[in-house]
Every structure is written in structure tokens, then in C-alpha cells.
Amino acid sequence: PQLVTMAKTASSLLLSNNIRLYTARISSSSRRPLVVFFPWLLAKEGPVNKFVELYHRLGLDVIVAQGQAKHFVAPQSGRKFVADLHQCLVGQNWLDGRDLFFHGTSVGAYLLTLFQMRLAEQHNQQVLDSSLNGCLRGQVMDSIVYGSVDRMVTGLVDNVVQLRFLRSLSHYLIGGYFNAFHSSTLQFYQTSIDFYQSRLAPTPVLFVYSANDSLCDTNLLEQHLLPTMQARGHTIDTLSWPESIHAAHYYQHPDEYVKALEKFIISNCRDPLSNLPNPSAKL
């Protein structure tokens, strides 16, 4: 593995292709909680580092699992990616009994779902246990693309295609590709949606979203998904706004975002977070 320095407060270790561990130096504990962060598509290093720094201020180490468009367009590629991540976590023993959190943003939440599907397959069970080796303590779902497969396609196009006049054409071409390979794409996406609704690990979940997000059917989210998950035993926290920007809520509402995330992490850690500066201080 390649060790590099990220900043004065952190060091970085490349675990696998597009999977990197950022270790906080501000806590002396060797059992710091760990969060696996699945960013949005085409996330740049600077914005991702802001999330890394935020979690470091909370006292967590961070594994960034940066997905690519191919991981969505070709589900087998996505499955290979999450298999590599699983090997990093278990095979390289980065957990070692410490608290574990997941954080998925936008299409990153899709890869998070694939990862949990992988865990369920590995454990050969119908409902995933509430922990990975007894460690999983909670999940953050930020700007999830929810409602239909078509919304997932739109989310992919909007993230990848920067020129607006090309988006309609790209949506048409990708839709044609999915229809041509229906069994390996659309059917698999529906399977992942079904898994998300009924078999996600029953841990506490913090949902972050906005009512004006065209990539998420918030009425369906609030009236169906959240009650369904609560009935399955999830403790649900929500942070929402009438208007905000998809996958940019942290930058639009930093104070509220940090406060909600801090409360969620602290309330779900088994051991008190210590040796830390004020995590609510602005980054």
C-alpha cells in the first residue's frame, strides 16, 4: 500500500483501486470509529476532503470508496468494486472491533447498497445482521436517488454529463443500453431497490434530503420507505429542507449538517469519543 500525507491532521493509505484510508492524528485512541464514505459520482478531491476533515474532527478514521460511472452502468463492475472493499475491511483487518459507520451520497448510496448485498451473500442469510463482525453502528443516507430506476438513470446522467443539451441524448442512449441488456442491468437495479427497502442492515439511519430534489421522490420516501424501515426496527433520524442542492447539503447548510451528523455519530458510538477538539467548529 502507498502511504501519503494528506494534511497536518491526517495521513492517507491506498488500500485498493479507488479505495483509500484516511487516518486522523488528532485522537490518540487506537480504536477510533471508522466510517466508510461512498461519495457522489465524479467527486473531486477537495470536496471529498471536507467530509474527511469533518469526520476527523468527530474522531473517526475514514475509508473513501470512490465509485465510477462504470460501477453503475455495468453492475458486475460494481460488484467487483464492493468485493474489493469487503476484502480491504475484513482481509486487511481494518475493523479490529471498532465501531463502523456507512455514509453514502447520491449514487454513492447505490454502491453502499451493493456492498450490503455483498455482505448478505457472504453470510448466506435472508436478512443481513445488524452488524459486520458486531461493528456496524449506523448509516448516513445523503441525497439518495429513490423512486424508480429511471431516477437512477437521470442521476447518473446529471452527474456525468456536464452540458445540458447532451443530457437528453445521453439519457436516451443509456436507456437503450439498459433495455438491450435488461437482465443484467434493469433487473439488477430493481433487485437493489428491493434490497434497500426490505433487507438493509437494521441499524439507525440518518436520512438527509430536500423536498425539491428531482432525483428523489420525497413523498414516497416519507410515506413509504421511512415507515417501512421503522417497522423493520430501524431508528430513523431525518434532516431535510424545502429547498437545497442534490449532494451539496453540507455546503448549503453547514451548521445544521454538522450538528445533525455529530449528534448521530455520538449517540450511536459504543464508547465516548475523546481527545478531540470541538467537532462543531466550522471547517
C-alpha positions as CSV (number, residue, x, y, z in Angstrom):
1,P,0.0,0.0,0.0
2,Q,1.1,3.6,-0.8
3,L,1.3,5.9,2.2
4,V,1.0,9.6,1.6
5,T,0.4,12.7,3.7
6,M,-3.0,14.4,3.3
7,A,-2.7,17.3,5.7
8,K,-1.3,18.1,9.1
9,T,-4.1,16.3,10.8
10,A,-4.2,13.1,8.7
11,S,-2.3,10.5,6.8
12,S,-3.6,8.6,3.8
13,L,-3.1,4.9,2.8
14,L,-4.2,3.5,-0.6
15,L,-5.9,0.2,0.1
16,S,-7.0,-0.7,-3.4
17,N,-8.0,1.0,-6.6
18,N,-10.2,4.0,-5.7
19,I,-10.3,2.9,-2.0
20,R,-8.2,4.9,0.4
21,L,-7.9,5.1,4.2
22,Y,-7.5,8.5,5.9
23,T,-6.3,8.2,9.5
24,A,-6.9,11.1,11.9
25,R,-4.0,12.2,14.0
26,I,-6.0,14.3,16.5
27,S,-7.0,11.3,18.6
28,S,-4.6,9.0,20.4
29,S,-7.1,6.2,20.6
30,S,-6.2,3.1,18.6
31,R,-9.8,2.1,18.5
32,R,-11.2,5.1,16.7
33,P,-14.6,4.5,15.0
34,L,-14.4,4.0,11.2
35,V,-16.7,5.4,8.6
36,V,-16.8,4.1,5.0
37,F,-17.7,7.1,2.8
38,F,-19.2,6.5,-0.7
39,P,-19.1,9.9,-2.4
40,W,-21.2,11.1,-5.4
41,L,-20.0,10.4,-8.9
42,L,-17.1,12.4,-10.2
43,A,-16.5,13.8,-6.7
44,K,-13.3,16.0,-6.7
45,E,-10.6,15.6,-4.1
46,G,-11.3,19.0,-2.4
47,P,-15.0,18.5,-1.6
48,V,-14.3,14.9,-0.5
49,N,-11.6,16.0,1.8
50,K,-14.1,18.3,3.5
51,F,-16.0,15.3,4.6
52,V,-12.9,13.5,5.6
53,E,-11.9,16.5,7.8
54,L,-15.4,16.7,9.2
55,Y,-15.2,13.1,10.3
56,H,-11.7,13.5,11.6
57,R,-13.0,16.3,13.8
58,L,-15.5,13.9,15.2
59,G,-12.7,11.4,15.9
60,L,-13.3,8.9,13.1
61,D,-11.0,7.4,10.6
62,V,-12.4,7.4,7.1
63,I,-12.3,5.0,4.2
64,V,-13.3,6.7,1.0
65,A,-14.7,4.3,-1.6
66,Q,-14.9,6.4,-4.8
67,G,-17.3,4.9,-7.3
68,Q,-17.1,5.4,-11.0
69,A,-19.8,5.6,-13.7
70,K,-18.9,2.0,-14.9
71,H,-19.8,0.7,-11.5
72,F,-23.4,1.7,-12.1
73,V,-23.6,1.2,-15.9
74,A,-22.1,-2.3,-15.6
75,P,-23.4,-3.9,-12.3
76,Q,-20.7,-6.6,-12.5
77,S,-18.1,-3.9,-12.2
78,G,-19.9,-2.5,-9.2
79,R,-20.0,-5.9,-7.6
80,K,-16.2,-6.4,-8.2
81,F,-15.6,-3.0,-6.6
82,V,-17.6,-3.8,-3.4
83,A,-15.9,-7.2,-3.2
84,D,-12.5,-5.4,-3.2
85,L,-13.8,-3.1,-0.4
86,H,-15.0,-6.1,1.6
87,Q,-11.6,-7.7,1.3
88,C,-10.0,-4.4,2.5
89,L,-12.2,-4.3,5.5
90,V,-12.1,-7.9,6.6
91,G,-9.0,-9.3,4.9
92,Q,-6.7,-6.4,6.0
93,N,-8.4,-6.3,9.4
94,W,-9.0,-2.6,9.5
95,L,-12.1,-3.1,11.7
96,D,-10.5,-4.8,14.7
97,G,-13.6,-4.5,16.8
98,R,-14.1,-0.7,16.4
99,D,-17.4,1.0,15.7
100,L,-18.3,1.1,12.0
101,F,-20.5,3.6,10.1
102,F,-21.5,3.9,6.5
103,H,-22.2,7.2,4.6
104,G,-23.5,7.2,1.1
105,T,-24.2,10.3,-1.0
106,S,-26.3,10.3,-4.2
107,V,-25.3,7.4,-6.4
108,G,-22.7,6.5,-3.7
109,A,-25.7,5.2,-1.7
110,Y,-26.3,2.7,-4.6
111,L,-22.7,1.3,-4.1
112,L,-23.4,1.2,-0.3
113,T,-26.4,-0.9,-1.1
114,L,-24.3,-3.2,-3.3
115,F,-21.8,-3.5,-0.5
116,Q,-24.5,-4.7,1.9
117,M,-25.9,-7.1,-0.7
118,R,-22.4,-8.5,-0.9
119,L,-22.3,-8.9,2.9
120,A,-25.7,-10.6,2.8
121,E,-24.5,-13.1,0.1
122,Q,-21.3,-13.8,2.1
123,H,-23.3,-14.5,5.2
124,N,-25.8,-16.6,3.2
125,Q,-28.8,-15.2,5.0
126,Q,-32.2,-13.6,4.1
127,V,-31.8,-10.6,6.3
128,L,-28.4,-9.0,7.0
129,D,-27.5,-9.0,10.6
130,S,-27.3,-5.6,12.4
131,S,-23.5,-5.6,12.3
132,L,-20.4,-6.5,10.3
133,N,-18.5,-8.6,12.9
134,G,-20.6,-6.8,15.5
135,C,-19.3,-3.4,14.5
136,L,-21.9,-1.6,12.3
137,R,-23.5,1.2,14.4
138,G,-25.3,3.4,11.9
139,Q,-25.7,4.7,8.3
140,V,-26.0,8.1,6.7
141,M,-28.0,8.3,3.5
142,D,-27.5,11.7,1.9
143,S,-29.4,12.7,-1.3
144,I,-30.4,9.1,-2.2
145,V,-31.7,8.6,-5.7
146,Y,-35.0,7.0,-4.9
147,G,-38.4,6.3,-6.6
148,S,-37.6,4.4,-9.8
149,V,-34.9,3.0,-12.0
150,D,-35.5,6.0,-14.3
151,R,-34.5,8.3,-11.5
152,M,-31.3,6.4,-11.0
153,V,-30.5,6.8,-14.7
154,T,-31.3,10.5,-14.5
155,G,-29.0,10.8,-11.5
156,L,-26.2,9.1,-13.4
157,V,-26.6,11.4,-16.5
158,D,-26.9,14.6,-14.4
159,N,-23.7,13.7,-12.5
160,V,-21.6,12.6,-15.5
161,V,-22.8,14.8,-18.4
162,Q,-22.0,18.5,-17.7
163,L,-23.5,20.0,-20.9
164,R,-27.3,20.3,-20.5
165,F,-28.0,19.9,-24.3
166,L,-26.3,16.5,-24.2
167,R,-28.2,15.1,-21.3
168,S,-31.4,14.2,-23.2
169,L,-29.3,12.3,-25.8
170,S,-27.3,10.6,-23.1
171,H,-30.4,9.6,-21.2
172,Y,-31.8,8.1,-24.5
173,L,-28.6,6.2,-25.3
174,I,-28.2,4.8,-21.7
175,G,-31.8,3.9,-21.6
176,G,-31.3,1.9,-24.9
177,Y,-28.3,0.2,-23.5
178,F,-30.2,-0.9,-20.3
179,N,-33.1,-2.2,-22.4
180,A,-30.7,-4.2,-24.6
181,F,-29.1,-5.8,-21.5
182,H,-32.3,-5.9,-19.4
183,S,-31.5,-8.9,-17.3
184,S,-28.0,-7.7,-16.3
185,T,-28.9,-4.1,-15.7
186,L,-32.6,-3.1,-15.1
187,Q,-33.5,-6.3,-13.3
188,F,-30.4,-6.0,-11.1
189,Y,-31.2,-2.4,-10.3
190,Q,-34.7,-3.4,-9.3
191,T,-33.2,-6.1,-7.1
192,S,-31.0,-3.5,-5.4
193,I,-34.0,-1.2,-4.8
194,D,-36.0,-4.1,-3.3
195,F,-33.0,-5.0,-1.1
196,Y,-32.7,-1.4,0.1
197,Q,-36.4,-1.3,1.1
198,S,-36.5,-4.6,2.9
199,R,-33.1,-6.0,3.8
200,L,-30.8,-3.1,4.6
201,A,-28.9,-3.8,7.8
202,P,-31.3,-2.8,10.6
203,T,-29.1,-0.1,12.2
204,P,-30.0,3.5,12.9
205,V,-30.2,5.6,9.7
206,L,-29.8,9.4,9.2
207,F,-31.6,10.5,6.0
208,V,-30.5,13.8,4.5
209,Y,-32.6,15.2,1.7
210,S,-34.6,18.2,0.3
211,A,-38.2,18.4,-1.0
212,N,-37.1,20.0,-4.3
213,D,-34.7,17.2,-5.3
214,S,-35.8,15.9,-8.7
215,L,-33.8,12.7,-8.2
216,C,-35.7,11.6,-5.1
217,D,-39.4,11.1,-4.8
218,T,-39.6,12.6,-1.3
219,N,-43.3,11.8,-0.9
220,L,-42.6,8.2,-1.5
221,L,-39.6,8.4,0.8
222,E,-41.6,9.9,3.7
223,Q,-44.8,8.0,3.2
224,H,-43.4,4.5,2.3
225,L,-39.7,4.0,2.8
226,L,-39.2,5.6,6.2
227,P,-42.3,3.9,7.8
228,T,-41.3,0.6,6.3
229,M,-37.8,0.8,7.7
230,Q,-39.1,1.9,11.1
231,A,-41.4,-1.2,11.1
232,R,-38.3,-3.3,10.4
233,G,-36.6,-2.0,13.5
234,H,-34.6,0.9,12.2
235,T,-34.2,4.0,14.3
236,I,-34.7,6.8,11.7
237,D,-33.4,10.4,12.0
238,T,-34.0,12.9,9.3
239,L,-32.5,16.2,8.2
240,S,-34.4,17.9,5.4
241,W,-35.1,21.3,3.8
242,P,-37.8,22.6,1.4
243,E,-35.0,23.6,-1.0
244,S,-31.4,22.6,-1.3
245,I,-29.0,21.2,-3.8
246,H,-28.6,17.5,-4.5
247,A,-25.5,16.1,-2.9
248,A,-24.5,19.5,-1.6
249,H,-26.5,19.9,1.6
250,Y,-23.3,20.1,3.7
251,Y,-22.2,23.1,1.7
252,Q,-25.7,24.7,1.6
253,H,-26.4,24.2,5.3
254,P,-23.1,23.5,7.1
255,D,-24.2,24.3,10.7
256,E,-27.3,22.1,10.6
257,Y,-25.5,19.4,8.8
258,V,-22.6,19.2,11.2
259,K,-24.9,19.4,14.2
260,A,-27.1,16.5,13.0
261,L,-24.1,14.3,12.0
262,E,-22.3,14.9,15.3
263,K,-25.5,14.0,17.2
264,F,-26.0,10.9,15.1
265,I,-22.4,9.6,15.4
266,I,-22.0,10.3,19.1
267,S,-25.4,8.8,20.1
268,N,-24.6,5.6,18.2
269,C,-21.0,5.0,19.3
270,R,-20.5,2.4,22.0
271,D,-17.6,4.3,23.6
272,P,-17.4,8.1,24.2
273,L,-15.4,10.0,21.6
274,S,-12.5,11.6,23.4
275,N,-9.3,13.6,22.9
276,L,-11.0,15.7,20.3
277,P,-11.4,19.4,19.6
278,N,-14.9,20.9,19.3
279,P,-16.4,18.9,16.4
280,S,-18.9,21.6,15.8
281,A,-16.3,24.2,15.0
282,K,-16.5,25.3,11.4
283,L,-14.1,23.7,9.0
